[in-house]
Amino acid sequence: MKLLKWFYPGMKIKRWIALTVFGTTMLSMGFVIIISEEQGQASLGTSIVIIIGIIALITGVKRIINSLITIFLPEREKDLVDIVYKKRQLEKGPRIVAIGGGVGFTTVLRGLKEYTNNITAVVTVIDEGRVSSRMQAQSDIPPPAGVRESLIALADAELVVGNLFHYRFKKGTELWGYNFGDLFLTAMSGVMGDFDRAVKESSRVLAIRGQVALSTLAKVSLIAHHADGAETIGKENILNSTNPIKRVYLRPQSAKATQEVVSALLKAEAIVFCPGSLYTELMPALLVGGVKEELLNSKAVKIYIANIMTKSGETDNYKTSDHLKGIAEHVGQNLVNYCIVNRNRISAEQVKRYEQEGAEVVPVDKEGLTKFGCKVIEESIIDKTSGPVRHNPLKLAEIILNLISESKKAKVHSK
C-alpha cells in the first residue's frame, strides 16, 4: 500500500517514474536486439532505441531526485552538493572528547563542530548549592544550564536554537520568567522518563553535530577542601567563597561515569580540556569514577587550553602551571601533551574591567609548564580586544586539528 502512495494525485513524481520505466524498457529492448542480431552488431534503429532509453532514464532519475530535494530542502537545491560534501567531510573528522563547562567550553565546541561531527561534549550536572530556577524547584531534573548551552553550541542552526533556548517568557503570562531551553529539557525529561534519555533525544531533535554526554547519572554535589581545613558544599557556595581551594571532590565519591563517556574516551583521537573555572567547571568531570582511569590509559593526544584570566575566589594569583598542577594533583602527572596559551596582549580596557571583578591576566610560565611533560603552543587566540576576554573558536579548532595531525604523524614515524 505504501508503494501505491507514490502514484497518488499531486505527488508530482508519477510522470518521472513513468519516464524512468520507459527509459529502462527502451534500454533493455535495445540490448536484447543487439544480442539477437548477427555478430552482436547494432543497427542504426537499435542505436537510436538505446540512446532514447539512456536519455529518458537519466532525465527521469534526475527529475525524481529534484522533486524529493524540493520537499526536504526547499530553496536549497543549488546548495545540495555543498551540503552533501560538508556532511561527508564532517563525518570523516577526528574523534574528539571535549571536557569542561561554561563559556570557554561552549566556545571550543562551537569551533570544533565546523571540522568534525565526531565530538563528545562531556557535561557534569552537579548540585549548584541552591535552586537555580522555579522550574528546577518544581521538577526533579538536575540544573540543566550546562546541557542547554552545549546543545546550542553544537546545533547546526545555532543562531535559531540559541535564540529559542535563551528566550524568557514575558511578564503577564503564567510562564513569566521561565527559560524556554530549561522548559524544553524538563518536558523532554518527562516524556522520555529520565534526564539522560531526554538529553539524547534532544540531541537528535536539534540535529546537533556530535553528542552531549552526561558524565554521570548519579546526583552529585561538589565539595571543596580549603587550605585552612574548612569545607564548602555546592558549586554556588564555592564560587562565593574567597577561601583558597586546596582540593575538590564529588559526593558521593562512588558516582560512576556513563557508558557514553567511557566509550568516547576509549575511541578518542584527542581529549581536550577546555578553558573555564578550574575547580567548579573542569574538575567535576574529571573526578567521576572511571574517567581518571580512562584518561591515564588513553593513547589519545591530550590538549589543555589555558585560561586567559583568573577566576576570583577560585584561582587567585594562579599561573598557567598552577592550573596544570591542580589537574595533576587530582588526576595524575604528565597527563597533558600540549598546552595552548595565548600570546596576545590584553587591552588596558579589558584588564581594568576584570580588575573590578577581582580577576587578572594569568601569567604564562613556560618553564613551569614543561615540568608537567607538555609542549607549549603559543598562539594568538583572543577573539577581540574589547568587552569580555574570549577565545576565538575557529582558531582554537584549527590548532587542535593541527595537533591531532602532528600527533598521528609522530606515531607513524615512531613505528
C-alpha positions, 0 to 999 in steps of 0.5 A, a space after each residue: 500500500 505504501 508503494 501505491 502512495 507514490 502514484 497518488 494525485 499531486 505527488 508530482 513524481 508519477 510522470 518521472 517514474 513513468 519516464 524512468 520505466 520507459 527509459 529502462 524498457 527502451 534500454 533493455 529492448 535495445 540490448 536484447 536486439 543487439 544480442 539477437 542480431 548477427 555478430 552482436 552488431 547494432 543497427 542504426 534503429 537499435 542505436 537510436 532505441 538505446 540512446 532514447 532509453 539512456 536519455 529518458 532514464 537519466 532525465 527521469 532519475 534526475 527529475 525524481 531526485 529534484 522533486 524529493 530535494 524540493 520537499 526536504 530542502 526547499 530553496 536549497 537545491 543549488 546548495 545540495 552538493 555543498 551540503 552533501 560534501 560538508 556532511 561527508 567531510 564532517 563525518 570523516 573528522 577526528 574523534 574528539 572528547 571535549 571536557 569542561 563547562 561554561 563559556 570557554 567550553 561552549 566556545 571550543 565546541 562551537 569551533 570544533 563542530 565546523 571540522 568534525 561531527 565526531 565530538 563528545 561534549 562531556 557535561 557534569 550536572 552537579 548540585 549548584 548549592 541552591 535552586 537555580 530556577 522555579 522550574 528546577 524547584 518544581 521538577 526533579 531534573 538536575 540544573 540543566 544550564 550546562 546541557 542547554 548551552 552545549 546543545 546550542 553550541 553544537 546545533 547546526 542552526 545555532 543562531 535559531 536554537 540559541 535564540 529559542 533556548 535563551 528566550 524568557 517568557 514575558 511578564 503577564 503570562 503564567 510562564 513569566 520568567 521561565 527559560 524556554 531551553 530549561 522548559 524544553 529539557 524538563 518536558 523532554 525529561 518527562 516524556 522520555 522518563 529520565 534526564 539522560 534519555 531526554 538529553 539524547 533525544 534532544 540531541 537528535 531533535 536539534 540535529 546537533 553535530 556530535 553528542 552531549 554526554 552526561 558524565 554521570 547519572 548519579 546526583 552529585 554535589 561538589 565539595 571543596 577542601 580549603 587550605 585552612 581545613 574548612 569545607 564548602 558544599 555546592 558549586 554556588 557556595 564555592 564560587 562565593 567563597 574567597 577561601 583558597 581551594 586546596 582540593 575538590 571532590 564529588 559526593 558521593 565519591 562512588 558516582 560512576 561515569 556513563 557508558 557514553 563517556 567511557 566509550 568516547 574516551 576509549 575511541 578518542 583521537 584527542 581529549 581536550 580540556 577546555 578553558 573555564 573555572 578550574 575547580 567548579 567547571 573542569 574538575 567535576 568531570 574529571 573526578 567521576 569514577 572511571 574517567 581518571 582511569 580512562 584518561 591515564 590509559 588513553 593513547 589519545 593526544 591530550 590538549 589543555 587550553 589555558 585560561 586567559 584570566 583568573 577566576 576570583 575566589 577560585 584561582 587567585 594569583 594562579 599561573 598557567 602551571 598552577 592550573 596544570 598542577 591542580 589537574 595533576 594533583 587530582 588526576 595524575 602527572 604528565 597527563 597533558 601533551 600540549 598546552 595552548 596559551 595565548 600570546 596576545 596582549 590584553 587591552 588596558 580596557 579589558 584588564 581594568 574591567 576584570 580588575 573590578 571583578 577581582 580577576 587578572 591576566 594569568 601569567 604564562 610560565 613556560 618553564 613551569 609548564 614543561 615540568 608537567 611533560 607538555 609542549 607549549 603552543 603559543 598562539 594568538 587566540 583572543 577573539 577581540 580586544 574589547 568587552 569580555 576576554 574570549 577565545 576565538 573558536 575557529 582558531 582554537 579548532 584549527 590548532 587542535 586539528 593541527 595537533 591531532 595531525 602532528 600527533 598521528 604523524 609522530 606515531 607513524 614515524 615512531 613505528 
